[in-house]
């Protein structure tokens, strides 16, 4: 039996914070559009919450979140927030709790100090974050995403493989609705076959990170 396991971030429904904490804090969250009645369903939207903030004592911390709603599938983001640096001073950005399981951080720049600061773009009062995840993508509830899984023969393996979906949420038994482009493939020694998959989370699919897993059985060593 062979077991092909491909990690993908396949679905985000209700929350998932990307977090920027400090005097100015940032987060990216995937939220269903039903939570935001002011926006048309299916319309990609980026917004800051809260949109206004009560008066805060000098020296106190104020938190803001940058959210996304009804976004197409994506596997990274580049977010820059600028504040009046006479009023607020950004302190830090953190990817703790981000929706991607294994994010790579290209930019983490606050007040023009940090990783990957961009000349002419970053500066005082600016919090800048760029993150991507290879092999990861998001699929909102009610939307469809696609991926391709590669099956390669090793050690002379050959024969017909029967395929079935075994995708579950990380650390849970929550299943992920996945349709395979084919339920079997034929491998010859040393060959590779590609299998297309379609991921279609419903309103009942729990939000979170999933491993895209195909079970393959059959053939001969």
N, C-alpha and C positions, 0 to 999 in steps of 0.2 A: 504494500500500500504506500502511496506517496501522499504527502500532505503539503499543499501549497497555501501559504499564509501571506496575505498582503495587507499591510496596515494602511487603512484609509480613514480619514475623518469624514464619515458619510452623511451625518445628519445633525442639525442643530435646530432645536425648536424654540425653546423658551428662554434660555438664558445662557450664559457662558461669558464671564467677564474677562476682559483683557484689562489689566489694571494699572492705573497710573496713580500713585498715591502721593500726597504731599499737600503743599499749599495749593497746588493744582493737581488733580488726579485724573487719570484717564483710563478708560476701559472700552474694549470692544465686546459687544454682546449680541448674540443672534436671538432676536425676539420675534415671535409670530406677529403678523400684521394685525391680528384681531385685538392685540393689546393696545394698538395705536389707532383708534377709530378715526382720527383726523386724517389718516393717510389712506389712499386707495389701496385695496388689496392687490398685491403683486407688484406694486411700485417700489423699486429700490430706494431706500431712504437712509440717510445718515443724520443723526440728530444728537444733541447734547442734553443730558439730564443731570440735575434739574435745569430747566431753561432759565430760571431765575434763582437767586439764592438770597436768603435773609441776610441782614447785616451781621457781620462777624467781627468780633473784637480783634484789634491789631495783634498780630503774632499767632493767631489761631489758624488751624488748618481748615481748608475748604476742599471738599471732594467733588469732582465732576466726572461723569462717565460719557464716553462717546459710544453710541449704539448704532447698530445697523439692523434694518428690517427689510424682509422680502428681497434679500440680495441673491443674485445668481450664485452658482457654485463658485467657490474661490478657495485658494490655498495660501493666501498671504494678504498682507495689507501694508500700507504706508500712510501713517496718520501724523499730522502735525497740528498742534494746537498753540495758538498765540494769545497771550493775555497782555493786558496793560501792565508792564513791569514796574510801573510806579505804584500799582495797587496790589499786585500779586506776584509772588516769586515761585515758579515751578521748582519742585525739590527733587522728584525722582519719577521714573517710569519702571514698572515691573510687569513681566509677563506671567507672574504667578496666577494660576487659575485660568489661563488662556484656553481657548477651545481646541487648539492643536496640541497633540500629545508630545510631539518631538519638534518644537519650533526651532528654527535657526534665526538668530537675531542679527540683522545687518546693521541696523541703526538703533542706538539708544542714546539720544543726545538731549541734554537739558541745559538751557542757557549757554549753548555752544560748547559744552563740555561733555565728553563721553565717547561712545563708539560711533564711528561713521559719520561724524558731523559734516554737513554739506556747506561749503563756503558760499556765501551770498544768500543762503536760505535759513540756516540756523543762526541763533543769536539770543540776546537777552529776552526773557519772557516767552521763549519758545520751547515746547516739549515735543520731541520728534521720535517716533518709533516706527521701525520697519521690520516685519517678521514674515517668514515664509516657512512652509513645511513641505518638503519633497515627499511625494507619495501620499499626500493628504489632500482632501477637498471636502467641501461642505455641500449638503443637500437639504434645503428647508423642507418642512412637512408639506406634502401635497405637490412637491416638485420632483423632477427626475434627474438623476445624474448617471454618468456612464464611466466605465473604466475597462481596462484590458489586462487580463492576467496571462502571464507567459508560463507555459509548462515545458520543461526541457528534460529530455532523457539523460540519465547519468548511469554509469557503470553497466552500459550495455542494455539498459531497460528497453523493452519493446512490447507493443501490444495495444489493445483498446482499453482506454480508461473510462470508467463511468464517473460522472461528475455530479456533485450535489452541493447545495449551499449550506454552510454551517456558520454563517456570520452572526456574531453576537456582540453586544456592547461589552466594552472592556470591564472585567471584574463582575459581570452579571450574567444572567441567562436570557436577557432581553434579545429577541431575534430581530434581524434586519431583513425587510422584504427585498429580495434580490432575484432577478430573472437572468438565467444564463442563456447566452446565444446558442449554445449547444449543450446537450446532456452527455456527450461522449466525444472523445478525440482518439485518433490513432497516432501513436508515436513509433517511429523506427529508432534504432540505436543512434544516439547522438543528435536526434532531431528536436525541433522546438515547434510547438503549436500555440497559437494565440486564441484566447477565449474572451469574448466580449461579455460584459455584465452590465445590467441596468439596475440601478438602485432607486427604489420608489417608496420613501417613507410616507406613511399615512398620518392622519391626525392622532392615531393611537400608538404610533411608534415613539417610544421614549427618546427624548433628546439626550445627546451625549456623544462620546467617541466610540466608534465601532471598529473591530477588526474585520476586514473582508476576507473570509476564509472559504476556500473550496476544498471539499474532500474528493480525492481521486483514488479509485480502486480498480484493480485488474491488471492485465499484462503479465509479463514474466521477466525475471531478472536475466 
